[in-house]
Amino acid sequence: MTHVFLPSGCQSEGLGVIDMDLLSVIRRWHFRQEISIREIKRRTGLSRNTIRKYLRSDAVEPSFKVVARHRR
């Protein structure tokens, strides 16, 4: 097995945030190198459901809802 250097924040720390670097690594591993979701789970520490969610979406970067703020 070769050692892979992951972007910072790759190991799941319970933060619930995936940065763009990690998302691009996940997509590259799965679509170009044909690495299974379970193997990506082992390498990153993320849940399979989280990995599957980002692979199914066409988003290039993680998205989140922005709360509309009332202006005075």
C-alpha positions, 0 to 999 in steps of 0.5 A: 500500500502506498502512502497518500498525503491528504489535505489538512482536515482530512481526518474526521474531527467531528466538525462536520465540514469538508473543505474543497481540497478533501472533496476534490481528493474524494472525487478523484479517488472514486472517479479516476482511480476507481477506489471504493467508497469503503476504502475512501472511508478508511483513508479519510475517516468520514462516514460512507453516507457522507462520501456517497452524498458528495459523490452523488451531487454534482457540486464541486464544493460543499454547499450550505444554507445561508440564513437571510438576515433582516436589514434595518 
